[in-house]
Amino acid sequence: MLMLRCPRCRCVADLDALTCTACDLALGFHPPTLTMMQSPPDGVRLGEQRWRPCANRERLDCNWLSGSDVETEECFACDVVRRRPDADEESAWRKLAEASIPKRRLLTQLAVLGLPVATFRDEAGGLAFDLISSRSSGEDVTIGHASGVITIDLVESLDEVREQNRIRLGEPYRTMLGHFRHEAGHYYQWKLVEQTARIDACRELFGDERASYADALDRHYEEGAPQGWEEAHISEYATMHPWEDFAETFAHYLHITDTLTTVALGGVVLKAERSDGVLERDVLPRATYVDARIEDVLDDWHWLSLLLNRASRAMGRSHLYPFTIAEPVVAKLAFVHEVLTAVGRDTPRPILR
């Protein structure tokens, strides 16, 4: 997604790195430029503004920088959180630190794609996160989206809980990043589709989202996915309701494009002449697919995912991408691709303060 480097020694730095693994320089992620910078305790001056470490750098391992022109000492990624555990809930805050990693990755990917990320502090219905632990708060926390607010149960950050839920629900894949991307799909369907002229085309592909969600939920958990669901949906959960079909498709689009662009920036090229007849052509993943057809995206993904699945099996794990993309799903992914790239062309890189 991004090839970040230490500003001093140019060593590659992970998106969430607090220090450089090569030279121990304190690092900070600068949201407006999507680059890594030095992060001394008193901040770094860029022009007339000083960018200081996020107030949650120590407690949440947050490496984002916050501009001196905002009232809060929290960075954009932390300030977009509307609700979080009480300050004295240490166990819940450890889960919050874990959940904040995929949240920051989501926000970064949205910025790379050029998607609008106005928050609840900027406008009514703006993006917000309620990150609450059902275990420590005693609340009945349901993962979901409503009117711009994405709610995540922090208990899902525990591997054993997430794996139990994955098995109980018959899911081949369940991650915190997947939760964030799925719920973001609900948000962007609401913002970029349902409130625009795109809604009719969306209904033709995904179904009418005005159908009763409560009835669909009851039916799904009583009867499960219909037989042959693989022929038109990316997952069993996508069959439940048109909203879930869009959100699942949106999440998979982010999974696919993020993985492709990440390996592209890592210099990965699949050479047909070295594949013992497996590859039909050389595969050169792209750093951006904004001007590509969805068929190009999925053709690159077909060959790359085959390799990644074999590599995952070589490590004794299941397939990295255990899904089959049927032709109707291609049409749905094409719709998501069209919506997101059209917005991204208008706003190539929104500024995250």
N, C-alpha and C positions, 0 to 999 in steps of 0.2 A: 504493500500500500504506500509506504513512504520509505525511502532509504535515508535514515537519519545518521549523522556522524558527529563525533566529538569535535567541537570547534577548535580544540587545541591540537590533537594528534591525528584527527581524521579517522579514527577507528569507528567501525560501525557500532551504533548504539540502538538498543531496543527502545521501543516506543515508551516504555515505562521505566527506563533506566534513571536512577538517581545519581549514579557516578559512572564515569568511564571505566570499563574493565581493564583498559590498557594503561592509562595515566592517572587514574583516581580523581580526575577533575569533577567537581560537583556540577551536575547537568540539570538544565531546566528546559521544558518544552515551551516554545513561544507560539501561542495559538494563531496570531494573525499571519505569521509567515510559515507555519507548520514546519519549523526547524528547531534543532536542538542548540541551546546556548549555554554559556557558563552561568552558574547560579550561585553567586556568593551570598552570604547571609543578608547583606544589605541591598541585594539586587544588582541589576545591570542597567545602565542608562543607554537608551536608544533614542537619539534626537532629544526632544524635550521631555520625554517620559521615562520614568524608571520602572523596570519590570522586576518585581520582587518574588521570592518563593511563595507558593501558596501557603496559607495558614495551616493547611492540613498535610504539609510535607512530612512531618514526623509521624503523626498519628495514623494517617491513611496512606503513607508512602506516595503521596501525590507529587509528581515532578513538574506540574504545570506552573507557569509564571502568571502573575496577576499584575495588571497595569495600575500605575499610581493614580490614574484618572477615575477610578471607580471607588465607591465608598467602602465596599467590603474588602477584607484582606484575603478572601477566598478567590481562587481562580474561577474561570468560566465553568469548568467541568464540575466543580463542587458547588458553585452558586446556583446551578440549575436544579439542584436537589431541593425539593420543597419540604420533604419530611425525611428525617433520619432518626435513629435510636437516640434516647436520652444520653447525655454526655457521660453518665456514670455506668452505662451498660457496656462494660469492657468486652464481654463475649460478642455482643451484637456489633460493636465497632470493629472487632477483628473480621467479622463476616462482611461488614461494610467495606473494609479495605479490600477484601477479595473481590467484591462485586464492583468496586470502583474501577478495577482494571478493564473489564469488558465495556463498562460504560464509557470510559475515556476512548477506547478503541472505536466504539460506535460513533461518538461525536467527531473523532478525527476523520473517519471514513465519510461521514455526512458532509464534512467540510471539503474533503477531496472531491466528492461528487458534485459539489456546488449546490447542495440542498439547503433550503432556508432553515435556520436554527434559532429563530426568535424564541425567547423563553417566556415563561409566565410572568416574569418581572417586566418584560417589554410590552406585552399585549395580552388581551384576554384570549384564552385558548392557546397560549404559547406553550412550548415544550417544558415539561416539568417531570421530575422523578420523585416518587415516594418509595424510599428504600427502607423497609421496616421488617423486623424479624418477628414472625408469629410466635416463636418460642419464647423470646424474652419479653415481648410486649403484652402477650396474652390476647392479642387481637386476632381475628379471623382474616388473615391477609390473603387476598386473591390476586395472583399475577394477571395483569390486564392493562387496558388503556381506556380512558374516558375523558373526552374533551381536552386533550392535550397532556393529561397526566398519565405517565407510565408507572405502574406499581409493580414492584418486584419483592417477593418474599426472600429475605436474606438467608433463610434456612436452606434455600436451594444452592447456596455457595458451598455447602457441605457435600463432599463427594458421595458419602453413603446415602444421604437423603435423596440427592439427585438420581443416583443409580437405582434406588428402590422405586422412585417414581417412574423412571424410564422403563423398568421391567413391568411394573404394575400397569402402566398405560400402553405397553407394547410398542414403545418407540425405539427405533434403531439409533437415534441420535438425540442427546439432550445436554446442552451446555448453557452456561450463564450468558455467553455471547449470543447464542441462539435465541435465548429469551429476549435479550435487549433488541436484537434485530427484528424479531417477530413483532414485538410490541411497537417498535418504530414503524413497521409496515402498517399497522392500524392507524397510527398518527398521520402518516403521509397519505394514506388513502383518504382519510378525512379531509386533510388540507389541500391536496393536489388533485383529487379526483372527485370526491362527492360534492365539493363546492365549486366545481367547474363544469365545462361542457363535455369533459371526458367521461362523465358518469354513464352515459348511454352505452358507449363502447365497452366500458368496464362491466356493465350488467350482462351484455351479450356473452362475454367470456366467462365471468365468474358467477353469474347469477344475480338475482335481485336482493341486495343487502337489506331491503325493507322487510323481508320475511322475519317472522318471530325468532329472535335469537334464543329465548328461553325454551321454546318448543324444540328448536334444533339441538340445543344442549342436552335436553332430556332424552331425545331420540338417539343421539350419538352415544351416550353413556349406557342406554338400555339395549340398543341394538348393535352398536359398533358401526364400522364403515361398511358400505354396501359392497357386495361381491363385485370384483372387477374394478375396484377403485383406482388401481394402478394405471388404468387406461386413460384417465383424464385428470388425475391429481398427483401432486408431488409427494403427498403423505396421507396417512389415514385421517389425521386431524384436519387436513384441508377439506375433507368431505363434509365436515360438520355444518358449515354455514358459509355463504359467500365472503363474509368478512375474514374468516379464518383461511379460506382459500387464497385470498389476496395477501394476507399477512405471511403465510407460509411461503408463497411464491416470492414475495419481496425479500424475505430472509434468505432464501436460497440464492437469489440474485446477488445479494451482498456477500454470501459465502463464496460464491463462484468467482465474482470479479475481484474480491479482495485477495483470494488465493492466487489467481492468475497474475495480478499486477505485482504481488509480493515476489513471486518466483521470477517474474520478468526483471524486476529491479535487482534481483540477485544474480542475473546473468544466465539463467537457465534456458538452454536450447535443446530440444530433442531432435537428434539427427537420425533420419530414416536409415542411412547407410550403416549405422552402428546398432540398429535395433533387431538384427537377425530376422528381418521381414515382418516385424510387428507393426511398425509405423508405415503408413501409406505415403507420408510426406514429412518434411521437416516441420517441426512445430516451434514457433517463436512466440511465446506469450508476450503480450503488449503491456507497456506501462500504463496505458489508458485505452479504454474501449469506447470512448465517448462518440467516436465517428464510425464505429464498426456496426455491422449488422448483428442481430442476435445469433444468426447462424454461424458467424465467425467466432463469436464468443463461445458458443456451445461446442463447436468443432475443436477449438483449442482445448476446451475443458474435457472433452471426451478422452483425448489422448493423454492429457496430463493426469486426470483422475485415475485412469487405468494404471499409470505408473505409481502414483501416490498410494493407491489401494494395495498394489503389490508390495510396496515398501513398508506399508503399515503391517501387512501380514508377515513380512520378514522379521518384524520386531515382536511378533507374537500377539498382535492386536487385531481387532476386526477392521474391516474396510474403513478408510478415512471418510469416504463419501459413499454410504450404502444406499444410494437412491438411483432409480431409473427415471429418465426424463422422456415421457411419451410425447407424441406430436401435439396433443391439445395443451400440454404443459409448456411446450415451446412457444405456442401462441400467447399464453399467459405471460411467460417471461419476456416475450417481445413487447407486450403492452407495458410492463414495468420498465423495461429498458427505454422505451420511447418516452415515457413520462419523465423519468429521471434524467435522461440525457438532454431532453428539451429544456428542462429547468436549469440543468448544469451549464448549458451553453449561454443562457441569459445571465447567470451569475457564476462565472467560472470558479470563484473561490470566495465565499462569504467570510467576512471578518469575524473571528471569534475573539471577543475582548479578553 
